[in-house]
Amino acid sequence: MIEVKMKCKDLQARAKAPRLPRNPEPKEWLASNLSQQKIADYKPFNFVDGEGVRCSLYVSGCKFSCPGCYNKVAQNFNYGYDYTKALEDQIIADLGQSYVQGLTLLGGEPFLNTQVCLQLVKRVRAEYGHQKDIWSWSGYTWEELQKESADKLELLSYLDVLVDGRFLEAQKDLTLQFRGSANQRIIAVPASLKARQPILWQAEF
Ligand code: SF4
């Protein structure tokens, strides 16, 4: 009887505990093992995924499993459609519009789809240099990415802005700019790489 009561208390405590995202060990999750190079969505000319008018690529697949994830279907690495040269050409053409400020990568998890994201950001830099900026969202924190695989660090090196960290329901705040929860940060990547520590991004105007 005492054992049954203890089990009930355990279950009640577990039910009350806040649901949390998963925390990988460094290099535990690799794009080379996980990515199916699928795209959940592509949204050209939007105003919500960063500063200015942006072209946003939503890659498929994420293992963080944040409770309350804004795009749960895109957690599946097989969701959506194949990344193709035709789509890449379309993104490059859309970015060429003078009113477009840049490219945004989100998902899903861009850093678990580095095959697609690296190919695209390299082409953006080859075609437009730094005339167009590149933003990415990630469930990884800046500090976690520093201990990650070479492909993730390479992708980071192409970014201008990283919005980092899991979505935490307990810190959800709908008033935050570009973020869903208060733990997430908007990081200026070139300055942070130079300083070897995260420097927060600030809007230019
Ligand atoms: S990191 Fe982003 S995409 Fe992945 S589960 Fe969390 S909220 Fe969803």
Residues whose N, C-alpha, C, O or C-beta is under 5 A from the ligand:
A	BS01	SF4	C62 F64 S65 C66 C69 Y70 G107 G108 G139 R166 F167
